[in-house]
């Protein structure tokens, strides 16, 4: 239907239009995870970069190199030594020609051979040292940038993950960082060697014959002009390559994550075609970047050949005039070749630096993204932060919670809550019901400080929670999601993730509290059973109970169950209900439930409609009111009763 509505548009525009149509129509876009992902990739707009050279960016980058400045200094010394020795070899050739070949004598040759062997040995040791140091710098910088990136991703707020595809982040953390570290470490090697080599050669050439040297070096100014012309074009092409690479990484990530959905809806051919469009764009951009680089290097080689030709022409004339020796001409020819070798390497480094800047721009765009939820400096000073908490300064948490005239919008102008007020007493069990998009999860996320109010206050034990640290609040939270996430590892390791210092006995007790112990013991290796990636070896109900045990192990004062029973069977639902009755006692808890049977024992049920609290009370009180909750409950009761009758039949 949507495709027919946009017949004149390209495939990419149609995907974006389908996605926008689904959003505006207010429907859930359930076609396939992968299809949504590709549509999202198509309309996601990454920041564009246009600077030819960004000194501020490179200044940030070299901050990662600062801890290793001693190694960089040592590397520079080694490279200067390598380049200086390389520049000596033509002089040795000159000596051999003028003292042994032309005179036709071997007198003093053995001394020359010994000196030559010593120089070769020293050079071999220098090369081994530079490879060792540069390799270490490469790995260290990669590690530091990835660690900084991973830490920053932990600090970023939920909103960043809502709008940024995982594949884009993965591209930055893997290929972009690897490329950047390689260029930074090995680029320094080639740059220092090249510059030192060129300086040493120019000194040697000028000392041998300054006129011939000036004739040979006349091609350097045109080389500088060509480099400046190519710089912008190569950088632009490399930016485009890195940008498309992120989209491809996102495609891999979403394609693998949505493989089951893709197969059930037989979307393989369409997804492959859409993915081929991205890889085709990557191919064309990569070829364009390679062509530009390949045109640049031959230009350098052509100028190098002109320089060598000039040296041979004018040097040959001076040989005929007997103003220079054969050895000097041979040294000059060697120097002209050697002089343009580092220029070719510097040209390659120059092209790689354009790619590196494109990678650096993308990495630092992520690293410079500020978290939307942060503690105030005075709060950090008193209570610490997530990485360096000060639990000895934390006040006791009772669990009283209040919303005071709270307003919130995910997007400017689109309010989910407006002047919302709510008081929850410590230990009270609160259930939230309402249609999809009413604001239930928003209320819970605000209470957990995953987001903060646009206006108003949220008080915990009478204090604005922004005057307490994030670590203080979230260390007292237990959260069980509708779709629980388990990490690769054993059942025991996943439960212990809630409190790493927990003993095996405490893990077993937590599992027993949520009625998970019985099915865990029936597994092949009990608590040491591997759960698989994302818990794919377990059923949804089993993952839910393990997630519940993990949350309980942390002994939280505030507990959240977000649609925890919507995707489980009746037997598992009964186990969760039993756990809710016993485990949530004396804890402030919020239960978001589609199945109303889960919340009948809640102390208070809140009916949320369009961000407003329209009804509240116990289960029986709300039934007596015969309002929205009454209609919702009776309709659901009738549906469940009909299902039971049909199953019995």
Secondary structure, DSSP 8 states (H G I E B T S, - for coil): -HHHHTTTS-HHHHHHHHHHHHHHHT----S-HHHHHHHHHHH--------S--HHHHHHHHHHHHTTHHHHHHHHHHHHHHHHHHHHHHHHHHHHIIIIITTT--TTHHHHHHHHHHHHHHHHHHHHHHHHHHHHHHHHHHHHHHHHHHHHHHHS-HHHHHHS-HHHHHHIIIIIHHHHHHHHHHHHHHHHHHHHHHHHHHHHHHHH-HHHHHHHGGGHHHHHHHHHHHHHHHHHHHHHHHHHHHHHHHHHHHHHHTHHHHHHTT-HHHHHHHHHHHHHHHHHHHHHHHHHHHHHHHHHHHHHHHHHHHHHHHHHHHHHTTSS-HHHHHHHHHHHHHHHHHHHHHHHHHHHHHHHHHHHHHHHHHHT---SS---HHHHHHHB-SSSB-GGG-------EEEEEEEEEEETTEEEEEEEEEEE-TT-EEEEE-STTSSHHHHHHHHTTSS--SEEEEEETTEEGGGS-HHHHHTTEEEE-SS----SSBHHHHHHTT-TT--HHHHHHHHHHTT-HHHHHTSTTGGG-B--GGGTTS-HHHHHHHHHHHHHHTT-SEEEEESTTTTS-HHHHHHHHHHHHHHTTTSEEEEE-SSGGGGTT-SEEEEEETTEEEEEE-HHHHHHHTSHHHHHHHHHHHHHHHHHHHHH-
